[in-house]
Amino acid sequence: MIKFLSNLFLILFIFLNSAYAKNQNYFSIPNINVESYALMDVRTGSIVAGKNLDKRVEPASLTKIATLYLVFKSLESKYISEDDLATVSKKAWKMVGSRMFVEVGKKVKVRDLIQGVIVQSGNDASIVLAEHIAGGEEFFVTMLNKLAKDMDLRNTKFKNVTGMPDKDHYTSARDLAILSKKLIEDFPTQYKRFSQKKYTYNSITQRNRNRLLTTYEIADGIKTGHTSTAGYCLSASAEMGSTRFVATLFGANSSKARFKYAKTLLKFGFRNYVTEKHFQKNQIIARERIWNGEDKYIDIGFNKDIYVTSLKHSDKDFKSKINLISKITAPVKINQVLGTIDFIKDNEIVASENIYSLKRVEEGNLYRKVYDYFANFFLEE
């Protein structure tokens, strides 16, 4: 029998990790005139508002969020350095659309190319980075698609690194929110670059296309996109206290509208929700019988701090259910998955987290094994 800590349910009932807030709250979701959108709590991954979340849409230059993720990953692994000099190919130089205005045959530092992608949304800079890392855009695209698979982006496929239109190049509002969340969380130092309002290269100064950086004081990223077929797109993020939201939207009919809608969504999130920590890493939430082990019971909990997205008004309808593997048998490693905890509202599971062993338990001696054998025998009878 699971031995819950006395306060487990007292704090779980306010849990809100909703897949979609519609029809669960007394307030109305903002009416956003776009093809699709998602509003996600970055810390918890909760999507609290959305429209056509999984509809496949053209990402335009929001593609570059994935391109930059792999660039940052290459820097983190020291495969490349920010001081590397990357040679500008003819293909990169000839790119149309938004550009950093690099010159063919010239060598440009990786750090400058990164800023050229973030601030100027440079198609040319994106190609130079892809070629520097992978030897060519084509192989870099295979890396992008592996990244999408690893992140479980089920409605995302890449055909290029820039977001140029292609019928087989697509994403979804949910997938792009997940990707944005991952970039913010995995590369917090690099993410600070996304708040830069302008950048000068080759004596040409360009402003960041994300106008929220100058019109919404708590906005600090992340990327704009536009083509004639995709419409005006945006992934925008802002932070207030311990809460950070990212809003992704596709198919706005003007640049002004996308920023207006994004601000509406972000304000909606901060007005109605708050992110709170409810479980500490390594906090024991249950003790369960372990068989054939040197210890009789094993401590169970989380291998990370657990944050929840909660309504600012009272919401006491949430319940929790721990689902352990049927029988825990030694040896058990520390941080071994032992089951899940489900968070339930209106008889539906709205979120789930893995639970882990908080200590290592080796096999017991012969006496312990014999004792557990007969204990198991009578239990099964």
Contacts in CASP RR format, 6 or more apart in sequence:
PFRMAT RR
TARGET T0000
AUTHOR 0000-0000-0000
METHOD contacts of the structure
MODEL  1
MIKFLSNLFLILFIFLNSAYAKNQNYFSIPNINVESYALMDVRTGSIVAG
KNLDKRVEPASLTKIATLYLVFKSLESKYISEDDLATVSKKAWKMVGSRM
FVEVGKKVKVRDLIQGVIVQSGNDASIVLAEHIAGGEEFFVTMLNKLAKD
MDLRNTKFKNVTGMPDKDHYTSARDLAILSKKLIEDFPTQYKRFSQKKYT
YNSITQRNRNRLLTTYEIADGIKTGHTSTAGYCLSASAEMGSTRFVATLF
GANSSKARFKYAKTLLKFGFRNYVTEKHFQKNQIIARERIWNGEDKYIDI
GFNKDIYVTSLKHSDKDFKSKINLISKITAPVKINQVLGTIDFIKDNEIV
ASENIYSLKRVEEGNLYRKVYDYFANFFLEE
2 286 0 8 1.000
2 287 0 8 1.000
2 288 0 8 1.000
2 322 0 8 1.000
2 324 0 8 1.000
3 286 0 8 1.000
3 287 0 8 1.000
3 288 0 8 1.000
4 285 0 8 1.000
4 286 0 8 1.000
4 322 0 8 1.000
5 284 0 8 1.000
5 285 0 8 1.000
5 286 0 8 1.000
8 285 0 8 1.000
8 320 0 8 1.000
9 319 0 8 1.000
9 320 0 8 1.000
11 278 0 8 1.000
12 278 0 8 1.000
12 318 0 8 1.000
12 319 0 8 1.000
12 320 0 8 1.000
12 343 0 8 1.000
13 316 0 8 1.000
13 317 0 8 1.000
13 318 0 8 1.000
13 319 0 8 1.000
14 308 0 8 1.000
14 310 0 8 1.000
14 311 0 8 1.000
14 315 0 8 1.000
14 316 0 8 1.000
14 318 0 8 1.000
15 278 0 8 1.000
15 308 0 8 1.000
15 310 0 8 1.000
15 318 0 8 1.000
15 320 0 8 1.000
15 343 0 8 1.000
15 351 0 8 1.000
16 46 0 8 1.000
16 273 0 8 1.000
16 308 0 8 1.000
16 309 0 8 1.000
16 310 0 8 1.000
16 311 0 8 1.000
16 315 0 8 1.000
16 318 0 8 1.000
16 350 0 8 1.000
17 44 0 8 1.000
17 45 0 8 1.000
17 46 0 8 1.000
17 308 0 8 1.000
17 309 0 8 1.000
17 343 0 8 1.000
17 350 0 8 1.000
17 351 0 8 1.000
18 24 0 8 1.000
18 46 0 8 1.000
18 47 0 8 1.000
18 48 0 8 1.000
18 309 0 8 1.000
18 345 0 8 1.000
18 350 0 8 1.000
18 351 0 8 1.000
19 46 0 8 1.000
19 47 0 8 1.000
19 350 0 8 1.000
19 351 0 8 1.000
20 47 0 8 1.000
20 48 0 8 1.000
20 49 0 8 1.000
20 50 0 8 1.000
20 53 0 8 1.000
21 29 0 8 1.000
21 47 0 8 1.000
21 48 0 8 1.000
21 49 0 8 1.000
22 29 0 8 1.000
22 49 0 8 1.000
22 50 0 8 1.000
24 345 0 8 1.000
24 346 0 8 1.000
25 272 0 8 1.000
25 311 0 8 1.000
27 272 0 8 1.000
29 49 0 8 1.000
29 50 0 8 1.000
29 268 0 8 1.000
30 49 0 8 1.000
30 261 0 8 1.000
30 264 0 8 1.000
30 265 0 8 1.000
30 268 0 8 1.000
32 51 0 8 1.000
32 249 0 8 1.000
32 261 0 8 1.000
32 264 0 8 1.000
32 265 0 8 1.000
33 252 0 8 1.000
33 253 0 8 1.000
33 257 0 8 1.000
33 261 0 8 1.000
34 51 0 8 1.000
34 249 0 8 1.000
34 250 0 8 1.000
34 251 0 8 1.000
34 252 0 8 1.000
34 257 0 8 1.000
34 258 0 8 1.000
34 261 0 8 1.000
35 52 0 8 1.000
35 55 0 8 1.000
35 57 0 8 1.000
35 250 0 8 1.000
35 251 0 8 1.000
36 50 0 8 1.000
36 51 0 8 1.000
36 52 0 8 1.000
36 53 0 8 1.000
36 55 0 8 1.000
36 57 0 8 1.000
36 172 0 8 1.000
36 173 0 8 1.000
36 249 0 8 1.000
36 250 0 8 1.000
36 251 0 8 1.000
37 49 0 8 1.000
37 50 0 8 1.000
37 51 0 8 1.000
37 52 0 8 1.000
37 173 0 8 1.000
37 247 0 8 1.000
37 248 0 8 1.000
37 249 0 8 1.000
37 250 0 8 1.000
37 261 0 8 1.000
37 265 0 8 1.000
38 47 0 8 1.000
38 49 0 8 1.000
38 50 0 8 1.000
38 53 0 8 1.000
38 173 0 8 1.000
38 174 0 8 1.000
38 176 0 8 1.000
38 177 0 8 1.000
38 247 0 8 1.000
38 248 0 8 1.000
38 249 0 8 1.000
39 47 0 8 1.000
39 48 0 8 1.000
39 49 0 8 1.000
39 50 0 8 1.000
39 177 0 8 1.000
39 245 0 8 1.000
39 246 0 8 1.000
39 247 0 8 1.000
39 265 0 8 1.000
39 266 0 8 1.000
39 268 0 8 1.000
39 269 0 8 1.000
40 46 0 8 1.000
40 47 0 8 1.000
40 48 0 8 1.000
40 177 0 8 1.000
40 178 0 8 1.000
40 180 0 8 1.000
40 181 0 8 1.000
40 245 0 8 1.000
40 246 0 8 1.000
40 247 0 8 1.000
40 248 0 8 1.000
41 47 0 8 1.000
41 48 0 8 1.000
41 243 0 8 1.000
41 244 0 8 1.000
41 245 0 8 1.000
41 273 0 8 1.000
41 275 0 8 1.000
41 309 0 8 1.000
42 180 0 8 1.000
42 181 0 8 1.000
42 184 0 8 1.000
42 185 0 8 1.000
42 237 0 8 1.000
42 244 0 8 1.000
42 245 0 8 1.000
42 246 0 8 1.000
43 242 0 8 1.000
43 243 0 8 1.000
43 244 0 8 1.000
43 275 0 8 1.000
43 307 0 8 1.000
43 309 0 8 1.000
44 275 0 8 1.000
44 307 0 8 1.000
44 308 0 8 1.000
44 309 0 8 1.000
45 178 0 8 1.000
45 181 0 8 1.000
45 309 0 8 1.000
46 309 0 8 1.000
46 351 0 8 1.000
47 53 0 8 1.000
47 174 0 8 1.000
47 177 0 8 1.000
48 269 0 8 1.000
48 272 0 8 1.000
48 273 0 8 1.000
48 309 0 8 1.000
49 265 0 8 1.000
49 268 0 8 1.000
49 269 0 8 1.000
50 173 0 8 1.000
51 173 0 8 1.000
52 173 0 8 1.000
53 172 0 8 1.000
53 173 0 8 1.000
53 174 0 8 1.000
54 154 0 8 1.000
54 155 0 8 1.000
54 172 0 8 1.000
54 173 0 8 1.000
54 174 0 8 1.000
55 155 0 8 1.000
55 172 0 8 1.000
55 173 0 8 1.000
56 155 0 8 1.000
56 170 0 8 1.000
56 171 0 8 1.000
56 172 0 8 1.000
57 170 0 8 1.000
57 171 0 8 1.000
57 172 0 8 1.000
57 173 0 8 1.000
57 230 0 8 1.000
57 250 0 8 1.000
57 251 0 8 1.000
58 163 0 8 1.000
58 165 0 8 1.000
58 169 0 8 1.000
58 170 0 8 1.000
58 227 0 8 1.000
58 229 0 8 1.000
58 230 0 8 1.000
58 231 0 8 1.000
58 250 0 8 1.000
59 163 0 8 1.000
59 169 0 8 1.000
59 170 0 8 1.000
59 171 0 8 1.000
59 176 0 8 1.000
59 225 0 8 1.000
59 230 0 8 1.000
59 233 0 8 1.000
59 250 0 8 1.000
60 163 0 8 1.000
60 165 0 8 1.000
60 225 0 8 1.000
60 226 0 8 1.000
60 227 0 8 1.000
60 230 0 8 1.000
60 231 0 8 1.000
60 233 0 8 1.000
61 98 0 8 1.000
61 121 0 8 1.000
61 162 0 8 1.000
61 163 0 8 1.000
61 223 0 8 1.000
61 224 0 8 1.000
61 225 0 8 1.000
61 226 0 8 1.000
61 233 0 8 1.000
62 163 0 8 1.000
62 171 0 8 1.000
62 176 0 8 1.000
62 223 0 8 1.000
62 224 0 8 1.000
62 225 0 8 1.000
62 233 0 8 1.000
62 234 0 8 1.000
62 235 0 8 1.000
62 248 0 8 1.000
63 158 0 8 1.000
63 160 0 8 1.000
63 161 0 8 1.000
63 162 0 8 1.000
63 163 0 8 1.000
63 169 0 8 1.000
63 171 0 8 1.000
64 117 0 8 1.000
64 121 0 8 1.000
64 122 0 8 1.000
64 126 0 8 1.000
64 161 0 8 1.000
64 162 0 8 1.000
64 163 0 8 1.000
64 223 0 8 1.000
65 176 0 8 1.000
65 179 0 8 1.000
65 180 0 8 1.000
65 183 0 8 1.000
65 222 0 8 1.000
65 223 0 8 1.000
65 235 0 8 1.000
66 144 0 8 1.000
66 147 0 8 1.000
66 148 0 8 1.000
66 158 0 8 1.000
66 179 0 8 1.000
67 117 0 8 1.000
67 126 0 8 1.000
67 129 0 8 1.000
67 130 0 8 1.000
67 140 0 8 1.000
67 144 0 8 1.000
67 161 0 8 1.000
67 162 0 8 1.000
68 114 0 8 1.000
68 117 0 8 1.000
68 118 0 8 1.000
68 183 0 8 1.000
68 190 0 8 1.000
69 147 0 8 1.000
69 179 0 8 1.000
69 182 0 8 1.000
69 183 0 8 1.000
69 186 0 8 1.000
69 187 0 8 1.000
70 133 0 8 1.000
70 140 0 8 1.000
70 143 0 8 1.000
70 144 0 8 1.000
70 147 0 8 1.000
71 80 0 8 1.000
71 110 0 8 1.000
71 114 0 8 1.000
71 117 0 8 1.000
71 129 0 8 1.000
71 133 0 8 1.000
72 183 0 8 1.000
72 186 0 8 1.000
72 187 0 8 1.000
72 190 0 8 1.000
73 186 0 8 1.000
74 80 0 8 1.000
74 133 0 8 1.000
75 81 0 8 1.000
75 82 0 8 1.000
75 110 0 8 1.000
75 190 0 8 1.000
76 187 0 8 1.000
79 133 0 8 1.000
80 110 0 8 1.000
80 132 0 8 1.000
80 133 0 8 1.000
81 110 0 8 1.000
82 109 0 8 1.000
82 110 0 8 1.000
82 111 0 8 1.000
82 114 0 8 1.000
83 109 0 8 1.000
83 110 0 8 1.000
83 111 0 8 1.000
84 109 0 8 1.000
84 110 0 8 1.000
84 132 0 8 1.000
85 107 0 8 1.000
85 108 0 8 1.000
85 109 0 8 1.000
86 107 0 8 1.000
86 108 0 8 1.000
86 109 0 8 1.000
86 110 0 8 1.000
86 113 0 8 1.000
86 128 0 8 1.000
86 129 0 8 1.000
86 131 0 8 1.000
86 132 0 8 1.000
87 105 0 8 1.000
87 106 0 8 1.000
87 107 0 8 1.000
87 128 0 8 1.000
87 132 0 8 1.000
88 102 0 8 1.000
88 103 0 8 1.000
88 104 0 8 1.000
88 105 0 8 1.000
88 106 0 8 1.000
88 107 0 8 1.000
88 108 0 8 1.000
88 124 0 8 1.000
88 128 0 8 1.000
89 104 0 8 1.000
89 105 0 8 1.000
89 127 0 8 1.000
89 128 0 8 1.000
89 131 0 8 1.000
90 104 0 8 1.000
91 127 0 8 1.000
91 131 0 8 1.000
91 137 0 8 1.000
92 102 0 8 1.000
92 104 0 8 1.000
92 124 0 8 1.000
92 125 0 8 1.000
92 127 0 8 1.000
92 128 0 8 1.000
92 131 0 8 1.000
93 102 0 8 1.000
93 103 0 8 1.000
93 104 0 8 1.000
93 105 0 8 1.000
93 124 0 8 1.000
95 122 0 8 1.000
95 123 0 8 1.000
95 124 0 8 1.000
95 127 0 8 1.000
95 162 0 8 1.000
96 123 0 8 1.000
97 123 0 8 1.000
98 120 0 8 1.000
98 121 0 8 1.000
98 122 0 8 1.000
98 123 0 8 1.000
98 209 0 8 1.000
99 120 0 8 1.000
99 122 0 8 1.000
99 123 0 8 1.000
99 124 0 8 1.000
99 125 0 8 1.000
100 113 0 8 1.000
100 116 0 8 1.000
100 117 0 8 1.000
100 120 0 8 1.000
100 122 0 8 1.000
100 124 0 8 1.000
100 125 0 8 1.000
100 201 0 8 1.000
100 202 0 8 1.000
101 124 0 8 1.000
101 201 0 8 1.000
101 202 0 8 1.000
101 204 0 8 1.000
102 108 0 8 1.000
102 113 0 8 1.000
102 124 0 8 1.000
102 125 0 8 1.000
102 128 0 8 1.000
102 201 0 8 1.000
102 202 0 8 1.000
103 202 0 8 1.000
108 125 0 8 1.000
108 128 0 8 1.000
110 129 0 8 1.000
110 132 0 8 1.000
112 201 0 8 1.000
113 125 0 8 1.000
113 128 0 8 1.000
113 129 0 8 1.000
113 132 0 8 1.000
114 125 0 8 1.000
114 129 0 8 1.000
114 190 0 8 1.000
114 193 0 8 1.000
115 193 0 8 1.000
115 196 0 8 1.000
115 199 0 8 1.000
115 201 0 8 1.000
116 122 0 8 1.000
116 125 0 8 1.000
116 199 0 8 1.000
116 201 0 8 1.000
117 125 0 8 1.000
117 126 0 8 1.000
117 129 0 8 1.000
118 193 0 8 1.000
118 194 0 8 1.000
118 196 0 8 1.000
118 199 0 8 1.000
118 208 0 8 1.000
118 223 0 8 1.000
119 196 0 8 1.000
119 198 0 8 1.000
119 199 0 8 1.000
119 206 0 8 1.000
119 207 0 8 1.000
119 208 0 8 1.000
119 209 0 8 1.000
120 199 0 8 1.000
120 201 0 8 1.000
120 206 0 8 1.000
120 209 0 8 1.000
121 209 0 8 1.000
121 223 0 8 1.000
121 224 0 8 1.000
121 225 0 8 1.000
122 162 0 8 1.000
123 162 0 8 1.000
123 164 0 8 1.000
126 161 0 8 1.000
126 162 0 8 1.000
127 137 0 8 1.000
127 161 0 8 1.000
127 162 0 8 1.000
129 161 0 8 1.000
130 136 0 8 1.000
130 137 0 8 1.000
130 140 0 8 1.000
130 141 0 8 1.000
130 161 0 8 1.000
131 137 0 8 1.000
131 140 0 8 1.000
133 140 0 8 1.000
133 143 0 8 1.000
134 140 0 8 1.000
134 143 0 8 1.000
137 160 0 8 1.000
137 161 0 8 1.000
140 161 0 8 1.000
141 158 0 8 1.000
141 159 0 8 1.000
141 160 0 8 1.000
141 161 0 8 1.000
144 158 0 8 1.000
144 161 0 8 1.000
145 157 0 8 1.000
145 158 0 8 1.000
148 156 0 8 1.000
148 157 0 8 1.000
148 158 0 8 1.000
148 175 0 8 1.000
151 175 0 8 1.000
151 178 0 8 1.000
151 179 0 8 1.000
151 182 0 8 1.000
152 178 0 8 1.000
153 171 0 8 1.000
153 172 0 8 1.000
153 175 0 8 1.000
153 178 0 8 1.000
153 179 0 8 1.000
154 172 0 8 1.000
154 175 0 8 1.000
155 170 0 8 1.000
155 171 0 8 1.000
155 172 0 8 1.000
155 174 0 8 1.000
155 175 0 8 1.000
156 170 0 8 1.000
156 171 0 8 1.000
156 172 0 8 1.000
156 175 0 8 1.000
156 176 0 8 1.000
156 179 0 8 1.000
157 168 0 8 1.000
157 169 0 8 1.000
157 170 0 8 1.000
157 171 0 8 1.000
158 169 0 8 1.000
159 166 0 8 1.000
159 168 0 8 1.000
159 169 0 8 1.000
160 166 0 8 1.000
160 169 0 8 1.000
163 169 0 8 1.000
163 227 0 8 1.000
164 227 0 8 1.000
165 227 0 8 1.000
165 229 0 8 1.000
165 230 0 8 1.000
171 179 0 8 1.000
173 248 0 8 1.000
173 249 0 8 1.000
173 250 0 8 1.000
176 235 0 8 1.000
176 248 0 8 1.000
177 235 0 8 1.000
177 246 0 8 1.000
177 247 0 8 1.000
177 248 0 8 1.000
180 222 0 8 1.000
180 223 0 8 1.000
180 235 0 8 1.000
180 237 0 8 1.000
180 246 0 8 1.000
180 248 0 8 1.000
181 246 0 8 1.000
183 190 0 8 1.000
183 191 0 8 1.000
183 222 0 8 1.000
184 191 0 8 1.000
184 222 0 8 1.000
184 237 0 8 1.000
184 244 0 8 1.000
184 246 0 8 1.000
191 220 0 8 1.000
191 221 0 8 1.000
191 222 0 8 1.000
192 220 0 8 1.000
194 210 0 8 1.000
194 220 0 8 1.000
194 221 0 8 1.000
194 222 0 8 1.000
194 223 0 8 1.000
195 213 0 8 1.000
195 220 0 8 1.000
195 221 0 8 1.000
196 208 0 8 1.000
197 207 0 8 1.000
197 208 0 8 1.000
197 213 0 8 1.000
197 214 0 8 1.000
198 205 0 8 1.000
198 206 0 8 1.000
198 207 0 8 1.000
198 208 0 8 1.000
199 205 0 8 1.000
199 206 0 8 1.000
199 208 0 8 1.000
200 206 0 8 1.000
209 224 0 8 1.000
209 225 0 8 1.000
210 219 0 8 1.000
210 221 0 8 1.000
210 222 0 8 1.000
210 223 0 8 1.000
210 224 0 8 1.000
210 234 0 8 1.000
210 236 0 8 1.000
211 255 0 8 1.000
211 259 0 8 1.000
212 219 0 8 1.000
212 221 0 8 1.000
212 236 0 8 1.000
212 238 0 8 1.000
212 259 0 8 1.000
212 262 0 8 1.000
212 263 0 8 1.000
213 219 0 8 1.000
213 220 0 8 1.000
213 221 0 8 1.000
215 259 0 8 1.000
215 263 0 8 1.000
216 238 0 8 1.000
216 263 0 8 1.000
216 266 0 8 1.000
218 238 0 8 1.000
218 239 0 8 1.000
218 240 0 8 1.000
219 236 0 8 1.000
219 237 0 8 1.000
219 238 0 8 1.000
219 263 0 8 1.000
219 266 0 8 1.000
220 237 0 8 1.000
220 238 0 8 1.000
220 239 0 8 1.000
221 235 0 8 1.000
221 236 0 8 1.000
221 237 0 8 1.000
221 238 0 8 1.000
222 235 0 8 1.000
222 236 0 8 1.000
222 237 0 8 1.000
222 246 0 8 1.000
223 234 0 8 1.000
223 235 0 8 1.000
224 232 0 8 1.000
224 233 0 8 1.000
224 234 0 8 1.000
224 255 0 8 1.000
224 258 0 8 1.000
225 232 0 8 1.000
225 233 0 8 1.000
225 234 0 8 1.000
226 232 0 8 1.000
226 233 0 8 1.000
226 255 0 8 1.000
230 250 0 8 1.000
230 251 0 8 1.000
231 250 0 8 1.000
231 251 0 8 1.000
231 252 0 8 1.000
231 253 0 8 1.000
232 251 0 8 1.000
232 252 0 8 1.000
232 253 0 8 1.000
232 254 0 8 1.000
232 255 0 8 1.000
232 257 0 8 1.000
232 258 0 8 1.000
233 249 0 8 1.000
233 250 0 8 1.000
233 251 0 8 1.000
233 252 0 8 1.000
233 258 0 8 1.000
234 247 0 8 1.000
234 248 0 8 1.000
234 249 0 8 1.000
234 252 0 8 1.000
234 258 0 8 1.000
234 259 0 8 1.000
234 262 0 8 1.000
235 246 0 8 1.000
235 247 0 8 1.000
235 248 0 8 1.000
236 246 0 8 1.000
236 247 0 8 1.000
236 248 0 8 1.000
236 259 0 8 1.000
236 262 0 8 1.000
236 263 0 8 1.000
236 266 0 8 1.000
237 244 0 8 1.000
237 245 0 8 1.000
237 246 0 8 1.000
237 247 0 8 1.000
238 244 0 8 1.000
238 245 0 8 1.000
238 266 0 8 1.000
238 270 0 8 1.000
240 270 0 8 1.000
242 274 0 8 1.000
242 275 0 8 1.000
242 276 0 8 1.000
242 277 0 8 1.000
243 270 0 8 1.000
243 273 0 8 1.000
243 274 0 8 1.000
243 275 0 8 1.000
244 275 0 8 1.000
245 265 0 8 1.000
245 266 0 8 1.000
245 269 0 8 1.000
245 270 0 8 1.000
247 261 0 8 1.000
247 262 0 8 1.000
247 265 0 8 1.000
247 266 0 8 1.000
249 258 0 8 1.000
249 261 0 8 1.000
249 262 0 8 1.000
249 265 0 8 1.000
251 258 0 8 1.000
252 258 0 8 1.000
252 261 0 8 1.000
271 312 0 8 1.000
272 311 0 8 1.000
272 312 0 8 1.000
273 309 0 8 1.000
273 310 0 8 1.000
273 311 0 8 1.000
273 312 0 8 1.000
274 309 0 8 1.000
274 310 0 8 1.000
274 312 0 8 1.000
275 307 0 8 1.000
275 308 0 8 1.000
275 309 0 8 1.000
275 310 0 8 1.000
276 307 0 8 1.000
276 308 0 8 1.000
276 310 0 8 1.000
277 305 0 8 1.000
277 306 0 8 1.000
277 307 0 8 1.000
277 308 0 8 1.000
278 306 0 8 1.000
278 307 0 8 1.000
278 308 0 8 1.000
279 285 0 8 1.000
279 301 0 8 1.000
279 302 0 8 1.000
279 305 0 8 1.000
279 306 0 8 1.000
280 305 0 8 1.000
281 302 0 8 1.000
281 303 0 8 1.000
281 304 0 8 1.000
281 305 0 8 1.000
282 301 0 8 1.000
282 302 0 8 1.000
282 303 0 8 1.000
282 358 0 8 1.000
283 301 0 8 1.000
283 302 0 8 1.000
284 299 0 8 1.000
284 300 0 8 1.000
284 301 0 8 1.000
284 358 0 8 1.000
285 300 0 8 1.000
285 301 0 8 1.000
285 302 0 8 1.000
285 322 0 8 1.000
285 341 0 8 1.000
285 355 0 8 1.000
286 299 0 8 1.000
286 300 0 8 1.000
286 301 0 8 1.000
286 322 0 8 1.000
286 324 0 8 1.000
286 355 0 8 1.000
287 297 0 8 1.000
287 298 0 8 1.000
287 299 0 8 1.000
287 300 0 8 1.000
288 297 0 8 1.000
288 298 0 8 1.000
288 300 0 8 1.000
288 324 0 8 1.000
288 328 0 8 1.000
288 338 0 8 1.000
289 296 0 8 1.000
289 297 0 8 1.000
289 328 0 8 1.000
290 296 0 8 1.000
290 297 0 8 1.000
290 298 0 8 1.000
290 328 0 8 1.000
290 329 0 8 1.000
290 330 0 8 1.000
290 332 0 8 1.000
290 361 0 8 1.000
291 327 0 8 1.000
291 328 0 8 1.000
291 329 0 8 1.000
291 330 0 8 1.000
291 372 0 8 1.000
291 376 0 8 1.000
292 329 0 8 1.000
292 330 0 8 1.000
292 363 0 8 1.000
292 364 0 8 1.000
292 368 0 8 1.000
292 369 0 8 1.000
292 372 0 8 1.000
293 329 0 8 1.000
293 330 0 8 1.000
293 331 0 8 1.000
293 361 0 8 1.000
293 362 0 8 1.000
293 363 0 8 1.000
293 364 0 8 1.000
293 368 0 8 1.000
293 369 0 8 1.000
293 372 0 8 1.000
294 330 0 8 1.000
294 361 0 8 1.000
294 362 0 8 1.000
294 363 0 8 1.000
294 364 0 8 1.000
294 365 0 8 1.000
294 368 0 8 1.000
295 361 0 8 1.000
298 328 0 8 1.000
298 332 0 8 1.000
298 338 0 8 1.000
298 357 0 8 1.000
298 358 0 8 1.000
298 359 0 8 1.000
298 361 0 8 1.000
299 357 0 8 1.000
299 358 0 8 1.000
299 359 0 8 1.000
300 322 0 8 1.000
300 324 0 8 1.000
300 338 0 8 1.000
300 355 0 8 1.000
300 356 0 8 1.000
300 357 0 8 1.000
300 358 0 8 1.000
301 355 0 8 1.000
301 356 0 8 1.000
301 358 0 8 1.000
302 353 0 8 1.000
302 355 0 8 1.000
302 356 0 8 1.000
303 335 0 8 1.000
303 356 0 8 1.000
306 353 0 8 1.000
317 345 0 8 1.000
317 346 0 8 1.000
318 343 0 8 1.000
318 344 0 8 1.000
318 345 0 8 1.000
318 350 0 8 1.000
319 343 0 8 1.000
319 344 0 8 1.000
319 345 0 8 1.000
320 341 0 8 1.000
320 342 0 8 1.000
320 343 0 8 1.000
320 344 0 8 1.000
321 341 0 8 1.000
321 342 0 8 1.000
321 344 0 8 1.000
322 339 0 8 1.000
322 340 0 8 1.000
322 341 0 8 1.000
322 355 0 8 1.000
323 339 0 8 1.000
323 340 0 8 1.000
323 341 0 8 1.000
323 342 0 8 1.000
324 338 0 8 1.000
324 339 0 8 1.000
324 355 0 8 1.000
325 338 0 8 1.000
325 339 0 8 1.000
328 338 0 8 1.000
330 361 0 8 1.000
330 362 0 8 1.000
330 363 0 8 1.000
330 364 0 8 1.000
331 360 0 8 1.000
331 361 0 8 1.000
331 362 0 8 1.000
331 363 0 8 1.000
332 338 0 8 1.000
332 357 0 8 1.000
332 360 0 8 1.000
332 361 0 8 1.000
333 357 0 8 1.000
333 360 0 8 1.000
334 356 0 8 1.000
334 357 0 8 1.000
334 358 0 8 1.000
334 359 0 8 1.000
334 360 0 8 1.000
335 356 0 8 1.000
335 357 0 8 1.000
336 356 0 8 1.000
336 357 0 8 1.000
337 354 0 8 1.000
337 355 0 8 1.000
337 356 0 8 1.000
338 355 0 8 1.000
338 356 0 8 1.000
338 357 0 8 1.000
339 354 0 8 1.000
339 355 0 8 1.000
340 352 0 8 1.000
340 353 0 8 1.000
340 354 0 8 1.000
340 355 0 8 1.000
341 352 0 8 1.000
341 353 0 8 1.000
341 355 0 8 1.000
342 349 0 8 1.000
342 351 0 8 1.000
342 352 0 8 1.000
343 349 0 8 1.000
343 350 0 8 1.000
343 351 0 8 1.000
343 352 0 8 1.000
343 353 0 8 1.000
344 350 0 8 1.000
363 369 0 8 1.000
END
